[in-house]
Amino acid sequence: MAIKTDRHALEAHISPTIAANTKRLLLSDLVSSDKIDQVPSNYIRPISQRPNLQNVYHDHTIPLIDLHDLSTPNRSHVVQQIGRACRDYGFFQVKNHGVPESTISNMMNIAREFFKLPEEERLKTYSDDPTKTTRLSTSFNIRTEKVANWRDFLRLHCHPLHDYIHEWPTNPEAFRDHVAEYCRSARGLALVLVEAISESLGLERDYINRQLGNHGQHMALNYYPPCPQPDLTYGLPGHTDLNLITILLQDEVPGLQVLRNGNWVAVDPVPNTFIINIGDQVQVLSNDKYKSVLHRAVVNCEKERISIPTFYCPSRDAVIGPASELVSGDEPAVYRQFTYGEYYDKFWNRGLATENCLDMFTVTSSSS
């Protein structure tokens, strides 16, 4: 019954003609079943908002940091590298991160297997309700957006693992085992990175971890089908991440682009590395010393793409605000204190709007 309700919600979002002809809940099923040769009208961005795929830098890159030395006397050097990357880029890649190659391979393979399951099997986890802790959906938030994004995704909450794993799909058969193994490894890496980011700000190593309450961890399995007209739409438009840090695993197909100095820069995949970006909560905790940076996912007409971001975040009741050590008369607090739950709800209700959600939480906006 829930699927039927959600089906009606999505069909109201899709143009009446397309809905009548296809009755498809997911983009991937629309693409594979109808062999479309042009982008449906509800995916087409206004001209001023379309990606200019010719005006993207491919000869720039984000820093690649070797984490091996974090456990050696050279730790301070790596911490400084991470600090510079957070300050100057908001993004960096890591190698020698401690996550086994087999764990990475199993995670990517199980994601591919899931999205190749028959439609009726995948739809067992479908929902358009953003509050659901396990759900398959499409675009970003079909309840609020006017233009759809060229993406399907399976979103999973995964910490504490025992609270959520029973909700996860059981098909493919190894899904829960492989994804749980990956989640545990990603959490270990997140804790290491958060400590280093805290140190790089001149704070105690465990300062940020102490601000997160019971901690939270979500992940998404993103599937971007081939698109007949990639210059008309996005996999995801430019946005910042609302969480603390994001650990991104992507396959060999390019698609991630990062805004740097007013230009979009392609971040091409490097085998056995993760892409790390700081989210809005680090920007708040650092009192704007580190910035959460706009990034987007573009699509192509030849190959499907899979990306798997892990979002490490505070618990809903955690109170977030600038670290007192980073606030002074010369550098007053930029943001007011708020609970992560308040921020999370505002972010999802507004969707991927052009203005930054952080603007709603500045001291200036609160007092005006």
C-alpha positions in Angstrom: 0.0 0.0 0.0 2.9 2.4 0.8 4.3 1.8 -2.7 1.0 2.7 -4.3 0.8 6.0 -2.4 4.4 6.8 -3.3 3.7 5.9 -6.9 1.0 8.5 -7.1 3.3 11.1 -5.5 6.0 10.5 -8.1 3.5 10.4 -11.0 2.2 13.8 -9.9 5.8 15.1 -10.1 6.3 13.7 -13.6 4.6 15.5 -16.5 1.1 13.9 -17.1 2.0 12.6 -20.6 5.1 10.8 -19.4 3.3 9.4 -16.4 0.5 8.1 -18.4 2.8 6.4 -20.9 5.4 4.9 -18.6 4.1 4.4 -15.0 7.7 4.2 -14.0 8.7 5.2 -10.4 12.5 5.1 -11.1 14.6 6.9 -13.7 16.6 3.8 -14.4 13.5 1.9 -15.3 12.2 4.7 -17.5 15.5 4.8 -19.4 15.9 1.0 -19.8 12.3 0.3 -20.7 11.4 3.1 -23.0 14.8 3.5 -24.7 14.4 7.3 -24.6 16.4 9.4 -27.0 15.8 12.7 -25.4 15.5 14.1 -21.8 11.9 14.3 -20.6 10.8 17.8 -20.0 10.6 17.5 -16.2 14.4 16.9 -16.1 15.4 19.9 -18.3 17.0 22.8 -16.4 16.3 26.4 -17.4 18.9 27.7 -19.8 20.6 29.8 -17.1 21.0 26.7 -14.8 22.3 24.2 -17.3 25.8 22.7 -16.9 28.3 24.2 -19.4 30.2 21.0 -19.9 32.7 22.7 -22.3 33.8 25.1 -19.6 35.3 22.7 -17.1 38.9 22.4 -16.0 40.5 19.0 -16.4 44.1 19.9 -15.7 43.6 20.9 -12.1 43.2 18.5 -9.3 42.5 18.4 -5.6 45.3 17.4 -3.1 46.1 13.7 -2.7 47.1 13.0 0.9 48.9 9.8 2.1 47.4 8.8 5.5 50.1 6.3 6.2 52.1 8.8 8.3 49.2 9.7 10.6 50.4 6.9 12.9 54.1 7.8 12.8 56.2 10.7 14.1 55.3 12.6 10.9 51.7 12.9 12.0 51.9 16.7 12.3 53.0 17.0 8.7 49.9 15.1 7.5 47.7 17.1 9.8 49.0 20.3 8.2 48.3 18.9 4.8 44.8 18.1 5.7 44.4 21.6 7.2 45.6 23.3 4.1 43.3 21.2 1.9 40.3 22.0 4.1 41.2 25.7 4.0 42.1 26.1 0.3 39.9 23.4 -1.4 37.3 21.9 1.0 38.1 18.7 -0.8 41.0 16.2 -0.9 41.7 12.6 -1.8 43.3 10.0 0.5 45.4 6.9 -0.1 46.8 4.3 2.3 43.5 4.9 4.2 43.3 1.5 5.8 40.2 0.3 4.0 40.9 -3.1 2.4 40.7 -3.2 -1.4 38.4 -6.3 -1.1 36.0 -4.3 1.1 35.9 -1.5 -1.6 35.4 -4.0 -4.4 32.7 -5.9 -2.6 30.8 -2.6 -1.9 31.0 -1.4 -5.5 30.0 -4.8 -6.9 27.0 -5.2 -4.5 25.8 -1.7 -5.5 25.9 -2.7 -9.2 24.0 -5.9 -8.4 21.3 -4.1 -6.5 20.6 -1.6 -9.3 20.4 -4.5 -11.8 17.7 -6.3 -9.9 14.2 -6.6 -11.4 12.1 -3.5 -10.9 9.6 -5.2 -8.6 12.5 -6.4 -6.3 14.1 -3.0 -6.0 10.7 -1.3 -5.3 10.3 -3.2 -2.1 12.4 -0.4 -0.5 10.9 2.5 -2.4 9.7 5.6 -0.6 9.5 9.4 -1.3 9.5 10.1 2.5 12.9 11.7 3.4 12.4 10.8 7.1 12.7 7.0 6.3 16.0 5.6 7.4 16.1 3.1 4.6 14.7 4.0 1.2 15.1 3.8 -2.5 14.1 6.9 -4.4 15.0 9.1 -7.3 16.2 12.6 -8.0 16.7 14.4 -4.6 13.4 15.1 -2.9 10.5 14.7 -5.3 8.1 16.2 -2.8 9.6 19.6 -3.0 11.6 20.0 -6.3 10.3 21.5 -9.5 13.0 20.0 -11.8 14.1 16.4 -11.4 17.7 15.2 -11.2 19.1 12.4 -13.4 19.7 9.9 -10.5 18.2 7.0 -8.5 19.6 6.3 -5.1 19.3 3.9 -2.2 19.8 5.7 1.1 20.8 3.8 4.3 21.3 4.9 7.9 24.1 2.8 9.3 25.2 3.9 12.8 24.6 2.4 15.2 24.6 -0.5 12.7 22.4 -2.8 14.8 19.6 -0.2 14.8 19.3 -0.2 11.0 20.8 -3.3 9.4 17.5 -5.2 9.7 15.8 -2.6 7.4 18.3 -3.1 4.6 17.6 -5.2 1.5 18.3 -8.9 1.6 18.7 -9.1 -2.2 21.4 -9.4 -3.4 22.0 -12.2 -0.9 25.4 -10.7 0.3 24.1 -7.2 0.5 23.9 -6.8 4.3 27.2 -8.5 4.9 29.2 -6.5 2.4 27.6 -3.1 3.1 28.0 -3.6 6.9 31.7 -4.4 6.4 32.1 -1.3 4.3 30.2 0.9 6.8 32.5 -0.2 9.7 35.6 0.6 7.6 34.2 3.9 6.6 33.4 4.8 10.2 37.0 4.0 11.2 38.3 6.2 8.5 35.9 9.0 9.4 37.1 9.0 13.0 40.7 9.2 12.0 40.0 12.2 9.6 37.8 14.0 12.1 40.6 13.9 14.7 43.1 15.2 12.2 40.8 18.0 11.1 40.3 18.9 14.8 44.0 19.0 15.4 44.6 21.1 12.2 42.4 23.8 13.7 44.5 24.0 16.8 41.9 22.2 18.9 42.2 19.1 21.0 42.3 15.9 18.9 39.0 14.7 20.3 37.2 18.1 20.3 35.0 17.7 17.3 34.2 14.1 18.2 32.9 15.3 21.6 30.6 17.8 19.8 28.8 15.1 17.8 26.7 13.5 20.6 26.1 9.8 19.8 27.3 10.4 16.2 25.4 9.5 13.0 26.3 7.9 9.8 24.3 7.7 6.6 25.2 6.5 3.1 23.8 6.6 -0.4 24.2 4.3 -3.3 23.9 6.6 -6.3 23.0 5.3 -9.8 23.3 7.7 -12.7 22.0 6.1 -16.0 23.4 7.2 -19.4 21.7 10.4 -20.4 20.8 11.2 -24.0 21.3 15.0 -23.5 23.7 15.5 -20.6 24.0 19.2 -21.2 20.3 19.8 -20.3 20.3 18.2 -16.8 22.3 17.2 -13.7 22.9 14.1 -11.7 22.9 16.5 -8.8 23.2 20.3 -9.2 25.7 22.4 -7.3 25.3 21.9 -3.5 27.2 21.7 -0.3 26.8 18.7 2.1 24.9 19.4 5.3 26.9 16.9 7.4 30.4 16.9 9.0 32.5 15.1 6.4 31.7 13.0 3.4 33.8 10.0 2.3 33.1 9.3 -1.4 33.8 6.1 -3.3 33.2 6.4 -7.0 33.6 4.0 -9.9 35.9 4.6 -12.9 33.4 6.9 -14.7 34.0 10.6 -14.1 31.1 12.8 -12.9 32.1 14.7 -9.8 33.0 18.4 -10.3 34.1 20.9 -7.6 33.8 24.7 -7.7 37.2 26.3 -7.2 38.0 30.0 -7.7 34.7 30.4 -9.6 35.5 27.5 -12.0 34.2 24.0 -12.1 37.0 21.4 -11.8 36.6 17.8 -12.7 37.7 15.3 -10.0 38.6 12.2 -12.0 38.5 8.8 -10.2 41.8 7.4 -8.8 41.7 3.6 -8.0 41.7 2.7 -4.3 41.4 6.2 -3.1 38.5 8.1 -1.4 37.5 11.7 -2.0 36.9 13.6 1.2 35.0 16.8 1.5 34.1 18.8 4.6 30.4 19.6 5.2 28.5 22.5 6.6 29.0 21.4 10.2 32.8 21.7 9.9 32.4 25.2 8.5 30.4 26.1 11.6 32.7 24.5 14.1 35.7 26.1 12.4 34.0 29.5 12.5 34.4 29.8 8.8 38.1 29.0 8.7 37.2 25.9 6.6 34.6 26.2 3.9 32.0 23.7 2.8 32.4 23.9 -1.0 29.9 23.6 -3.8 30.1 20.5 -5.9 27.9 18.8 -8.5 27.4 15.5 -10.4 27.2 15.6 -14.2 26.1 12.8 -16.4 27.2 11.4 -19.8 25.5 9.8 -22.7 27.6 6.6 -22.9 28.1 5.0 -19.5 26.2 4.5 -16.2 28.0 5.8 -13.1 27.9 4.7 -9.5 29.1 6.7 -6.5 28.8 5.9 -2.9 29.1 8.7 -0.4 29.2 8.1 3.3 27.9 11.0 5.4 29.4 11.3 8.8 27.4 13.6 11.0 26.3 14.6 14.5 23.3 13.0 16.2 20.1 15.0 15.9 20.3 16.4 19.4 23.9 17.5 19.2 24.4 21.2 19.7 26.6 22.7 17.0 28.3 26.1 17.1 31.7 27.7 16.5 34.5 26.3 18.8 35.0 28.9 21.6 38.8 28.7 21.0 38.2 30.0 17.5 36.1 33.0 18.6 37.6 36.3 19.7 37.0 40.0 19.6 38.7 40.1 16.2 36.9 37.0 14.9 33.4 36.9 16.5 31.2 34.0 16.1 29.7 33.8 12.5 27.0 31.3 13.4 24.5 30.8 16.2 24.2 27.5 18.1 21.7 25.1 16.8 20.9 21.4 17.0 21.8 19.2 14.1 18.2 18.0 13.9 17.1 21.6 13.2 19.7 22.0 10.5 18.9 18.6 8.9 15.1 19.4 8.7 15.6 22.8 7.1 18.1 21.4 4.6 15.7 18.7 3.4 12.7 20.9 3.4 14.4 23.5 1.1 16.1 21.0 -1.1 19.1 21.8 -3.3 18.4 25.5 -3.5 20.9 27.9 -4.9 21.5 29.8 -1.6 23.5 28.1 1.1 21.5 26.7 4.0 24.2 28.0 6.3 23.0 31.5 5.6 19.9 30.8 7.7 22.1 30.1 10.8 24.4 33.1 10.8 24.4 35.4 13.8 23.4 38.3 11.5 20.4 36.4 10.1 19.3 35.3 13.6 19.3 38.9 14.9 17.7 40.6 11.9 
